[in-house]
Amino acid sequence: MTERTHVHAYADPYARSADHLDLLSAGMWEHLTPAVTEALADLAEHSTVVELGAGTGLGTDVIARAAPTACIVAVEPSSHLRAVLLHRVASDPDLRSRVTIENRPFPASRLPESFDAFVVMNTLGHLNREAREELWQLIAAGLRPQGYAVINVQQPTTASAVPEFEMAEERVGHRTYHGSAWAERIDDTTMKWHMTYRTSEDGTEIDAAEVEYLWNVVDPIAIESELTQHDLRVTAIGDEQLGLLRIERSA
């Protein structure tokens, strides 16, 4: 693996919400799973796949099932999310034999010099324009022949205020876990998301955590323009609402 030498400071935006995220993200991955599985269906056997922003491993599990002989490097800088990811991987004999977990944040991550697929789900907004350029450079340099990247672009794709809405609600035992969110516009390319995670029992709130983080918005047209500079091309795949894009070398 190559080790990129410049290490960026990392402030973990998930330190206070990690105990909710795996549970409340499961529904979202039910929608993403068929499209991501289809996108990876033509990977050759014994491929190398990099997953940037693996989170708690919900997507890692999808990738592993879609590519059952692939070796996967799952990048997750949040120690809180990574604890769940490591447990998921270590407790499954198949995942344990094929998944390597990388803790350093991009672009300081220790990654393979070349790979057959590069997956970035629900993560692109954490990267500003400069970091995206480094990502496109890495993909352009590392993709093997016939290789590709799969990313998704989440709504909204323009910086705008978003009224508060309920993201998900799940019951475990006698307690119900809730997640809600709203966003404010900071400038033309940046939003700030405000997330609230609540735990209630018998209708009474017993715990709450509020989290906020900056999010860099970008639309598929802007991504296509950025990729062109690196001799990469992009194709939309699957349901338009999912925002899935496949990136390959230009012909």
ZISULHU-V834895 format. One record per residue. N is the residue number from 0. RES is the residue in one small letter. PHI is phi in whole degrees, 0 to 359 (* if undefined). PSI is psi in whole degrees, 0 to 359 (* if undefined). OMEGA is omega as a letter, one per 30 degrees, with the letter a starting at -180 (999 if undefined). Layout:
BEGIN
N,RES,PHI,PSI,OMEGA + N,RES,PHI,PSI,OMEGA
END
This chain:
BEGIN
0,m,*,148,l + 1,t,271,147,l + 2,e,242,114,l + 3,r,284,131,a + 4,t,276,338,a + 5,h,270,120,a + 6,v,257,125,l + 7,h,268,144,l + 8,a,298,142,a + 9,y,233,118,l + 10,a,257,120,a + 11,d,282,109,l + 12,p,285,352,a + 13,y,255,9,a + 14,a,301,326,a + 15,r,258,357,a + 16,s,239,0,a + 17,a,299,328,a + 18,d,290,344,l + 19,h,261,334,a + 20,l,294,316,a + 21,d,300,314,a + 22,l,297,314,a + 23,l,276,350,l + 24,s,267,351,a + 25,a,299,320,a + 26,g,296,319,l + 27,m,300,319,a + 28,w,289,338,l + 29,e,299,324,l + 30,h,284,323,a + 31,l,283,330,a + 32,t,304,311,a + 33,p,300,320,a + 34,a,289,318,l + 35,v,293,320,l + 36,t,300,315,l + 37,e,295,320,a + 38,a,297,330,a + 39,l,261,7,a + 40,a,295,333,a + 41,d,261,16,l + 42,l,294,140,l + 43,a,289,162,l + 44,e,296,148,l + 45,h,59,37,l + 46,s,284,166,l + 47,t,249,126,a + 48,v,237,133,l + 49,v,253,132,l + 50,e,243,116,a + 51,l,264,123,a + 52,g,80,56,a + 53,a,288,340,l + 54,g,61,228,a + 55,t,272,1,l + 56,g,99,7,l + 57,l,299,317,l + 58,g,287,326,l + 59,t,301,318,l + 60,d,296,320,l + 61,v,297,314,l + 62,i,299,315,a + 63,a,298,323,l + 64,r,285,325,l + 65,a,288,330,a + 66,a,233,79,a + 67,p,289,354,l + 68,t,243,4,a + 69,a,283,148,l + 70,c,267,133,a + 71,i,240,132,l + 72,v,254,112,a + 73,a,257,115,a + 74,v,264,121,l + 75,e,214,105,a + 76,p,283,339,a + 77,s,287,118,a + 78,s,295,330,a + 79,h,289,315,l + 80,l,290,324,a + 81,r,294,331,l + 82,a,298,319,l + 83,v,290,317,l + 84,l,302,313,a + 85,l,297,320,l + 86,h,298,316,a + 87,r,299,314,a + 88,v,292,313,a + 89,a,292,334,a + 90,s,272,357,l + 91,d,244,115,a + 92,p,303,323,a + 93,d,292,310,l + 94,l,299,320,a + 95,r,301,328,a + 96,s,277,345,a + 97,r,235,346,a + 98,v,252,125,l + 99,t,253,131,a + 100,i,258,125,a + 101,e,252,129,a + 102,n,265,340,a + 103,r,283,141,l + 104,p,287,150,l + 105,f,295,139,g + 106,p,264,12,l + 107,a,276,359,a + 108,s,299,144,l + 109,r,272,110,a + 110,l,234,160,l + 111,p,298,150,l + 112,e,293,331,l + 113,s,218,157,a + 114,f,203,160,a + 115,d,266,334,l + 116,a,212,147,l + 117,f,227,118,a + 118,v,248,128,l + 119,v,228,98,a + 120,m,245,129,l + 121,n,58,32,a + 122,t,228,337,a + 123,l,303,326,a + 124,g,294,344,l + 125,h,285,347,a + 126,l,257,128,l + 127,n,280,183,a + 128,r,302,317,a + 129,e,296,316,a + 130,a,293,324,l + 131,r,297,320,l + 132,e,301,318,l + 133,e,295,324,l + 134,l,295,313,a + 135,w,297,321,l + 136,q,298,316,l + 137,l,297,316,a + 138,i,296,315,a + 139,a,299,322,a + 140,a,281,329,a + 141,g,263,341,a + 142,l,297,127,l + 143,r,284,164,l + 144,p,307,135,a + 145,q,72,5,l + 146,g,280,167,a + 147,y,200,163,l + 148,a,248,150,l + 149,v,235,121,l + 150,i,229,164,l + 151,n,232,147,l + 152,v,249,115,a + 153,q,273,151,l + 154,q,283,150,f + 155,p,281,155,a + 156,t,261,5,l + 157,t,231,148,a + 158,a,291,119,a + 159,s,202,159,l + 160,a,287,143,l + 161,v,235,121,l + 162,p,297,157,a + 163,e,297,139,l + 164,f,216,157,l + 165,e,276,123,a + 166,m,278,312,a + 167,a,194,160,l + 168,e,211,129,a + 169,e,222,143,l + 170,r,253,134,l + 171,v,225,117,a + 172,g,62,229,a + 173,h,269,2,a + 174,r,246,149,l + 175,t,242,134,a + 176,y,251,129,a + 177,h,239,149,l + 178,g,224,131,l + 179,s,227,163,a + 180,a,207,152,l + 181,w,211,162,a + 182,a,222,151,l + 183,e,240,149,l + 184,r,277,130,l + 185,i,262,309,l + 186,d,205,195,a + 187,d,297,337,a + 188,t,236,4,a + 189,t,227,138,l + 190,m,236,160,l + 191,k,242,121,l + 192,w,268,138,l + 193,h,242,116,a + 194,m,246,139,l + 195,t,234,128,l + 196,y,243,120,a + 197,r,240,149,l + 198,t,237,130,a + 199,s,229,158,l + 200,e,218,126,a + 201,d,54,39,l + 202,g,80,1,a + 203,t,251,127,l + 204,e,289,129,a + 205,i,244,350,l + 206,d,198,150,l + 207,a,207,143,l + 208,a,227,132,l + 209,e,248,135,a + 210,v,227,143,l + 211,e,223,148,l + 212,y,203,154,l + 213,l,280,147,a + 214,w,224,128,a + 215,n,267,118,a + 216,v,270,146,l + 217,v,204,143,l + 218,d,254,165,a + 219,p,302,328,l + 220,i,294,317,l + 221,a,295,320,l + 222,i,298,316,l + 223,e,301,319,l + 224,s,296,318,l + 225,e,295,318,a + 226,l,292,327,a + 227,t,303,326,a + 228,q,293,346,a + 229,h,244,20,a + 230,d,56,39,l + 231,l,242,150,l + 232,r,235,156,a + 233,v,235,143,l + 234,t,227,131,l + 235,a,287,139,l + 236,i,227,149,l + 237,g,72,197,a + 238,d,297,128,a + 239,e,303,327,a + 240,q,295,336,a + 241,l,279,341,l + 242,g,66,30,a + 243,l,279,134,l + 244,l,231,143,l + 245,r,247,129,a + 246,i,247,128,a + 247,e,223,167,l + 248,r,295,144,l + 249,s,294,145,a + 250,a,293,*,999
END
